[in-house]
Amino acid sequence: MAKDINKKAFDDATKLKLEIFRECFKEWLPVFIHSPFVEKVFIYDFFAGSGIDSENNHGSPLILLDEAKGEDQMFCSKVPKGRVVFGYNEKIESKRTLLETNVTNHLTECLSNCGRSECVYNVGYGSFDFKEVFERPTVSTILNNPKYGKFILLDQYGFKEVDNDVFKKLTESPRTDFIFFISSSFIRRFKEHPYILKYFETNRINFDESKPKECHKYVANYFRTLIPKNTEFYLHQFTIKKGSNYYGLIFGTGHTLGMEKFLKVCWDKDKLSGESNFSMYNDYQPNTLFYTETNTVRINDYKDQLKKAILTRKISNNLDGMKHALLNGVPTRAYIEVIEEIKDKIEIVGKFNKKITNIHRLKESDIYQIKTK
Ligand SMILES: C[S@@+](CC[C@H](N)C(=O)[O-])C[C@H]1O[C@@H](n2cnc3c(N)ncnc32)[C@H](O)[C@@H]1O
């Protein structure tokens, strides 16, 4: 049985994971609460734990509530009561009870600062096995509703809860962004064990045995293969090394803005490759002579890939060029750098611009064609 994460102090790897949850949610929430197309917002933490560790550090449920206030109550002061709902599930009853107490204490303190009699956010609790609650008609109805924005946090122990079916359901749910934790080293190490084969077709995971540190990337690639062809969906992974093991997060969104924002979080944390808490591609390290943040192995490799795609006419406009960057886990600025680097070999048809953020807002007149000379 897994050890109880809330019974001791969170270690550095857990703190990093929680920080990424925090940053990711902080980027996500304003987009959804400010959108005129979103009627209600649901935030589900399906493996919520008890809320704090042995040193009172906040776990994911309190982190989410804390971020939901916004700086100087920028968010909660503008949201009508009941528009944003937090759903916290924790299978172990005693932990669920503790979670309710911790959330209540947190909200009581929060209310004493804001002066309201009740919080504008609704918080509900469940004590179910994840698969059971995930399959419930009420949850499915919410997931399927395109007028509802959903943020789904799946901080499982190990690997077996987010399987093919769960992943597919998440990717097929409209306006639903998700982030899950997974123990990728474990899948690699025991990939032929029947216990693992129950959940994953590991013959479809192309682990490079000479590169165990890349195992989480291969697990993320496996999930990529589950996305139906011709579906626009973005996934990115962040590997967290703890001792000799590799764990990681996988974020998914159907929207370019979701991926623009998640990549910002990841590239802020890892300026070399935007995907790990260690040097994934053996770059020169900060404070060494040849260190550079602009020409890293990952960025250069990606730029070569994009150049080739443009010069072989697989990509023929700026929007597709930037989507290609997002699909490959690289910020859209790489696209502009590539265009500068190959400007002698291409011709721009239309009005050139350097718009690289909020690319979903590009107007038709912002989209130009790229022809090769
Ligand atoms: C990694 S911990 C979550 C920690 C929490 N996110 C935090 O930041 O404190 C996983 C939690 O999921 C609960 N859990 C394990 N299996 C579960 C299941 N099948 N359904 C729901 N909860 C489960 C565990 O009791 C544990 O509290």
The ligand as a Gaussian input file, in Angstrom:
#p B3LYP/6-31G(d) Opt

LIG

0 1
 C       -0.768000      11.704000      -3.991000
 S       -2.036000      11.740000      -2.822000
 C       -2.800000      13.289000      -3.134000
 C       -2.166000      14.400000      -2.442000
 C       -2.862000      15.713000      -2.616000
 N       -3.017000      16.066000      -4.017000
 C       -2.064000      16.770000      -1.898000
 O       -1.520000      17.665000      -2.589000
 O       -1.981000      16.692000      -0.683000
 C       -3.225000      10.646000      -3.441000
 C       -4.482000      10.591000      -2.613000
 O       -5.444000       9.827000      -3.312000
 C       -6.108000       8.952000      -2.429000
 N       -6.497000       7.792000      -3.247000
 C       -5.777000       6.708000      -3.562000
 N       -6.453000       5.906000      -4.397000
 C       -7.630000       6.523000      -4.636000
 C       -8.751000       6.203000      -5.443000
 N       -8.784000       5.099000      -6.164000
 N       -9.774000       7.067000      -5.483000
 C       -9.740000       8.222000      -4.781000
 N       -8.715000       8.571000      -3.976000
 C       -7.667000       7.727000      -3.905000
 C       -5.086000       8.619000      -1.367000
 O       -5.706000       8.270000      -0.152000
 C       -4.288000       9.912000      -1.262000
 O       -4.765000      10.731000      -0.255000

